[in-house]
Amino acid sequence: MEVFEEYLTRIDNLEHRARLEEILGWITKTFPNLTPKIAWNQPMFTDHGTFIIGFSVAKHHLAVAPERAGIVRFSDEMVQSGYDHTKELVRIRWDRPVDYSLLEKMIKFNIMDKADCTTFWRA
């Protein structure tokens, strides 16, 4: 989690900071094989050099980016969890709970689906 410290300290809203820190810690503990890093000024996790999931902070929500394939695969579950999404990201409002089960499914899907991927992003 040390890699995320500087990023987290720049989040002024302490509740938002704590929420993101909790999520990043959960991913680190649940998926110890993933590499935490900051790229494009965003906390993210990679596996064998390929992107798995990333996050960014906005005023009203936390944006979660599992790539378009993850959005397509889990679109219905995102809606059931009360999350809004675009083609590229999921918005978890700060006042909504985090659906860790869904987050785990998205991460596992990307790890499996990108097991043979040799590029950072899907081709």
Accessible surface in RSA format (square Angstrom, percent):
REM  Atomic radii and reference values for relative SASA: ProtOr
REM  Chains: A
REM  Algorithm: Lee & Richards
REM  Probe-radius: 1.40
REM  Slices: 20
REM RES _ NUM      All-atoms   Total-Side   Main-Chain    Non-polar    All polar
REM                ABS   REL    ABS   REL    ABS   REL    ABS   REL    ABS   REL
RES MET A   1    72.96  37.8  45.93  30.4  27.03  64.4  46.02  39.1  26.95  35.7
RES GLU A   2   145.69  83.6 132.67 100.4  13.03  31.0  43.00  83.2 102.70  83.8
RES VAL A   3    66.65  43.9  45.09  40.8  21.56  52.0  55.28  48.0  11.37  30.8
RES PHE A   4     0.01   0.0   0.01   0.0   0.00   0.0   0.01   0.0   0.00   0.0
RES GLU A   5   102.20  58.7 100.64  76.1   1.57   3.7  35.72  69.1  66.48  54.3
RES GLU A   6   125.31  71.9 118.17  89.4   7.14  17.0  47.84  92.5  77.47  63.3
RES TYR A   7    21.49  10.0  19.26  11.0   2.23   5.8  10.81   8.1  10.68  13.2
RES LEU A   8     7.89   4.4   7.89   5.6   0.00   0.0   7.89   5.5   0.00   0.0
RES THR A   9    87.07  61.9  71.43  72.4  15.64  37.3  60.66  81.5  26.41  39.9
RES ARG A  10   121.93  51.2  96.51  49.2  25.42  60.5  69.18  94.5  52.75  32.0
RES ILE A  11    15.95   9.1  11.75   8.8   4.20  10.1  15.95  11.5   0.00   0.0
RES ASP A  12   133.64  93.6 111.00 110.5  22.64  53.5  39.40  92.7  94.25  94.0
RES ASN A  13    68.82  47.5  57.50  55.6  11.32  27.2  24.26  58.4  44.56  43.1
RES LEU A  14   120.81  67.3 112.80  80.7   8.01  20.1 112.81  79.2   8.00  21.5
RES GLU A  15   142.17  81.6 132.57 100.3   9.60  22.9  51.02  98.7  91.16  74.4
RES HIS A  16    26.82  14.7  26.78  18.6   0.04   0.1  11.55  11.9  15.26  17.8
RES ARG A  17    60.56  25.4  60.56  30.9   0.00   0.0  15.69  21.4  44.87  27.2
RES ALA A  18    58.17  53.5  50.99  78.7   7.18  16.3  53.75  75.7   4.42  11.7
RES ARG A  19    52.17  21.9  47.21  24.1   4.95  11.8  11.88  16.2  40.29  24.4
RES LEU A  20     0.00   0.0   0.00   0.0   0.00   0.0   0.00   0.0   0.00   0.0
RES GLU A  21    81.37  46.7  79.60  60.2   1.77   4.2  15.16  29.3  66.21  54.1
RES GLU A  22   103.39  59.4  88.97  67.3  14.42  34.3  41.69  80.6  61.70  50.4
RES ILE A  23     0.63   0.4   0.63   0.5   0.00   0.0   0.63   0.5   0.00   0.0
RES LEU A  24     0.00   0.0   0.00   0.0   0.00   0.0   0.00   0.0   0.00   0.0
RES GLY A  25    22.78  28.1   0.00   N/A  22.78  28.1  18.96  52.0   3.82   8.6
RES TRP A  26    59.67  23.9  52.68  25.5   6.98  16.4  39.12  20.9  20.55  33.3
RES ILE A  27     0.00   0.0   0.00   0.0   0.00   0.0   0.00   0.0   0.00   0.0
RES THR A  28    43.21  30.7  39.19  39.7   4.01   9.6  40.91  54.9   2.30   3.5
RES LYS A  29   176.16  85.9 153.62  94.3  22.54  53.7 105.21  94.7  70.95  75.6
RES THR A  30    50.36  35.8  25.48  25.8  24.88  59.3  26.34  35.4  24.01  36.3
RES PHE A  31    13.91   7.0  12.78   7.9   1.13   2.9  13.29   8.1   0.62   1.8
RES PRO A  32   107.08  78.0  78.77  71.8  28.31 102.9  82.64  68.2  24.44 151.9
RES ASN A  33    92.96  64.1  64.19  62.0  28.77  69.3  48.85 117.6  44.11  42.6
RES LEU A  34     9.01   5.0   0.00   0.0   9.01  22.7   0.00   0.0   9.01  24.3
RES THR A  35    71.78  51.0  69.65  70.6   2.12   5.1  44.25  59.4  27.53  41.6
RES PRO A  36    39.66  28.9  32.48  29.6   7.18  26.1  32.48  26.8   7.18  44.6
RES LYS A  37    72.98  35.6  72.98  44.8   0.00   0.0  28.80  25.9  44.18  47.1
RES ILE A  38    61.20  34.8  37.98  28.3  23.22  56.0  37.98  27.4  23.22  63.0
RES ALA A  39    18.65  17.1  11.51  17.8   7.14  16.2  18.65  26.3   0.00   0.0
RES TRP A  40   163.34  65.6 130.60  63.2  32.75  76.9 114.50  61.1  48.84  79.2
RES ASN A  41    97.57  67.3  84.58  81.7  13.00  31.3  31.96  76.9  65.61  63.4
RES GLN A  42    59.76  33.4  59.76  43.7   0.00   0.0   4.45   9.5  55.32  42.0
RES PRO A  43     0.00   0.0   0.00   0.0   0.00   0.0   0.00   0.0   0.00   0.0
RES MET A  44     3.98   2.1   3.98   2.6   0.00   0.0   3.98   3.4   0.00   0.0
RES PHE A  45     0.95   0.5   0.95   0.6   0.00   0.0   0.95   0.6   0.00   0.0
RES THR A  46     6.57   4.7   6.57   6.7   0.00   0.0   1.04   1.4   5.53   8.4
RES ASP A  47    24.20  17.0  23.61  23.5   0.59   1.4   0.59   1.4  23.61  23.5
RES HIS A  48   101.72  55.6  57.39  39.9  44.33 113.4  70.33  72.5  31.39  36.5
RES GLY A  49    54.49  67.2   0.00   N/A  54.49  67.2  36.18  99.3  18.31  41.0
RES THR A  50     0.83   0.6   0.83   0.8   0.00   0.0   0.83   1.1   0.00   0.0
RES PHE A  51     3.95   2.0   3.95   2.4   0.00   0.0   3.95   2.4   0.00   0.0
RES ILE A  52     0.23   0.1   0.23   0.2   0.00   0.0   0.23   0.2   0.00   0.0
RES ILE A  53     0.25   0.1   0.25   0.2   0.00   0.0   0.25   0.2   0.00   0.0
RES GLY A  54     0.51   0.6   0.00   N/A   0.51   0.6   0.51   1.4   0.00   0.0
RES PHE A  55     1.85   0.9   0.30   0.2   1.54   4.0   1.79   1.1   0.05   0.2
RES SER A  56    35.02  29.6  34.55  46.1   0.47   1.1  16.36  34.8  18.66  26.1
RES VAL A  57    49.56  32.6  20.10  18.2  29.45  71.0  20.38  17.7  29.18  79.1
RES ALA A  58    35.99  33.1  26.57  41.0   9.43  21.4  35.65  50.2   0.34   0.9
RES LYS A  59   166.51  81.2 143.07  87.8  23.43  55.8  96.88  87.2  69.62  74.2
RES HIS A  60   101.64  55.6  96.12  66.8   5.52  14.1  68.03  70.1  33.61  39.1
RES HIS A  61    35.39  19.3  35.39  24.6   0.00   0.0  22.16  22.8  13.23  15.4
RES LEU A  62     0.04   0.0   0.04   0.0   0.00   0.0   0.04   0.0   0.00   0.0
RES ALA A  63     7.49   6.9   6.56  10.1   0.93   2.1   6.71   9.4   0.79   2.1
RES VAL A  64     0.41   0.3   0.41   0.4   0.00   0.0   0.41   0.4   0.00   0.0
RES ALA A  65    28.06  25.8  28.06  43.3   0.00   0.0  28.06  39.5   0.00   0.0
RES PRO A  66     0.01   0.0   0.01   0.0   0.00   0.0   0.01   0.0   0.00   0.0
RES GLU A  67    18.38  10.6  15.04  11.4   3.34   8.0  10.77  20.8   7.61   6.2
RES ARG A  68   117.92  49.5 115.55  58.9   2.38   5.7  45.75  62.5  72.17  43.7
RES ALA A  69    31.74  29.2  20.59  31.8  11.15  25.4  27.81  39.2   3.92  10.4
RES GLY A  70     0.00   0.0   0.00   N/A   0.00   0.0   0.00   0.0   0.00   0.0
RES ILE A  71     5.08   2.9   5.08   3.8   0.00   0.0   5.08   3.7   0.00   0.0
RES VAL A  72   108.20  71.2  91.69  83.0  16.51  39.8  95.15  82.7  13.05  35.4
RES ARG A  73   134.52  56.5 114.62  58.4  19.91  47.4  33.51  45.8 101.01  61.2
RES PHE A  74     7.16   3.6   6.35   3.9   0.80   2.1   7.16   4.3   0.00   0.0
RES SER A  75    29.90  25.3  29.52  39.4   0.38   0.9  14.92  31.8  14.98  21.0
RES ASP A  76   109.89  77.0 105.47 105.0   4.42  10.5  26.91  63.3  82.98  82.8
RES GLU A  77    46.95  27.0  45.93  34.8   1.02   2.4  22.79  44.1  24.16  19.7
RES MET A  78     0.00   0.0   0.00   0.0   0.00   0.0   0.00   0.0   0.00   0.0
RES VAL A  79    95.63  62.9  85.12  77.1  10.51  25.3  86.03  74.8   9.60  26.0
RES GLN A  80   150.30  84.0 111.70  81.6  38.60  91.9  47.95 102.1 102.34  77.6
RES SER A  81    21.43  18.1   6.57   8.8  14.87  34.3  10.57  22.5  10.86  15.2
RES GLY A  82    40.00  49.3   0.00   N/A  40.00  49.3  23.59  64.7  16.41  36.8
RES TYR A  83    10.47   4.9   4.13   2.4   6.33  16.5   5.04   3.8   5.43   6.7
RES ASP A  84    83.30  58.4  74.17  73.8   9.13  21.6  35.04  82.5  48.26  48.1
RES HIS A  85    50.21  27.4  31.68  22.0  18.53  47.4  25.68  26.5  24.53  28.5
RES THR A  86    52.45  37.3  42.01  42.6  10.44  24.9  49.25  66.2   3.20   4.8
RES LYS A  87   143.46  70.0 137.47  84.3   5.99  14.3  85.40  76.9  58.06  61.8
RES GLU A  88    87.41  50.2  85.04  64.3   2.37   5.6  49.96  96.6  37.45  30.6
RES LEU A  89    51.07  28.4  51.07  36.5   0.00   0.0  51.07  35.9   0.00   0.0
RES VAL A  90     0.60   0.4   0.60   0.5   0.00   0.0   0.60   0.5   0.00   0.0
RES ARG A  91    69.11  29.0  68.15  34.7   0.96   2.3  14.99  20.5  54.13  32.8
RES ILE A  92     5.30   3.0   5.29   3.9   0.01   0.0   5.29   3.8   0.01   0.0
RES ARG A  93   116.78  49.0 116.37  59.3   0.41   1.0  39.65  54.2  77.13  46.7
RES TRP A  94    31.35  12.6  19.26   9.3  12.10  28.4  19.53  10.4  11.82  19.2
RES ASP A  95   112.27  78.6  74.32  74.0  37.94  89.7  48.49 114.1  63.78  63.6
RES ARG A  96    90.96  38.2  89.88  45.8   1.08   2.6  19.20  26.2  71.76  43.5
RES PRO A  97    98.70  71.9  88.49  80.7  10.21  37.1  95.85  79.1   2.85  17.7
RES VAL A  98    19.76  13.0   2.17   2.0  17.58  42.4   2.23   1.9  17.53  47.5
RES ASP A  99    47.22  33.1  37.30  37.1   9.92  23.5  18.35  43.2  28.86  28.8
RES TYR A 100    56.60  26.4  52.97  30.1   3.63   9.5  53.24  40.0   3.36   4.1
RES SER A 101    66.37  56.1  56.94  76.0   9.43  21.7  40.32  85.9  26.04  36.5
RES LEU A 102     3.15   1.8   2.29   1.6   0.86   2.2   2.70   1.9   0.45   1.2
RES LEU A 103     4.03   2.2   3.61   2.6   0.42   1.1   3.66   2.6   0.37   1.0
RES GLU A 104    50.28  28.9  50.28  38.0   0.00   0.0   4.98   9.6  45.30  37.0
RES LYS A 105    91.75  44.8  87.69  53.8   4.06   9.7  54.49  49.0  37.25  39.7
RES MET A 106     3.74   1.9   3.68   2.4   0.06   0.1   3.73   3.2   0.01   0.0
RES ILE A 107     0.08   0.0   0.00   0.0   0.08   0.2   0.08   0.1   0.00   0.0
RES LYS A 108   107.70  52.5 106.01  65.0   1.69   4.0  62.03  55.8  45.67  48.6
RES PHE A 109    39.77  19.9  36.05  22.3   3.73   9.7  39.10  23.7   0.67   1.9
RES ASN A 110     0.21   0.1   0.21   0.2   0.00   0.0   0.00   0.0   0.21   0.2
RES ILE A 111    35.13  20.0  34.49  25.7   0.64   1.5  34.68  25.0   0.45   1.2
RES MET A 112   149.16  77.2 131.88  87.3  17.28  41.1  95.55  81.2  53.61  71.0
RES ASP A 113    80.00  56.0  47.63  47.4  32.37  76.5   9.42  22.2  70.58  70.4
RES LYS A 114     2.02   1.0   1.57   1.0   0.46   1.1   2.02   1.8   0.00   0.0
RES ALA A 115    60.24  55.4  40.86  63.1  19.38  44.1  43.23  60.9  17.00  45.0
RES ASP A 116   137.49  96.3 112.96 112.4  24.53  58.0  43.48 102.3  94.01  93.8
RES CYS A 117    25.71  19.4  13.61  15.2  12.10  28.4  13.89  35.2  11.82  12.7
RES THR A 118   136.31  97.0  95.57  96.9  40.74  97.1  77.92 104.7  58.40  88.3
RES THR A 119    69.46  49.4  62.91  63.8   6.56  15.6  67.66  90.9   1.81   2.7
RES PHE A 120    46.41  23.2  38.33  23.7   8.08  21.0  38.33  23.2   8.08  23.1
RES TRP A 121   111.97  44.9 108.82  52.7   3.14   7.4  92.98  49.6  18.99  30.8
RES ARG A 122    59.99  25.2  40.88  20.8  19.11  45.5  41.08  56.1  18.92  11.5
RES ALA A 123   141.04 129.7  63.93  98.7  77.11 175.4 100.22 141.1  40.82 108.1
END  Absolute sums over single chains surface
CHAIN  1 A     6901.6       5706.9       1194.6       3822.3       3079.3
END  Absolute sums over all chains
TOTAL          6901.6       5706.9       1194.6       3822.3       3079.3
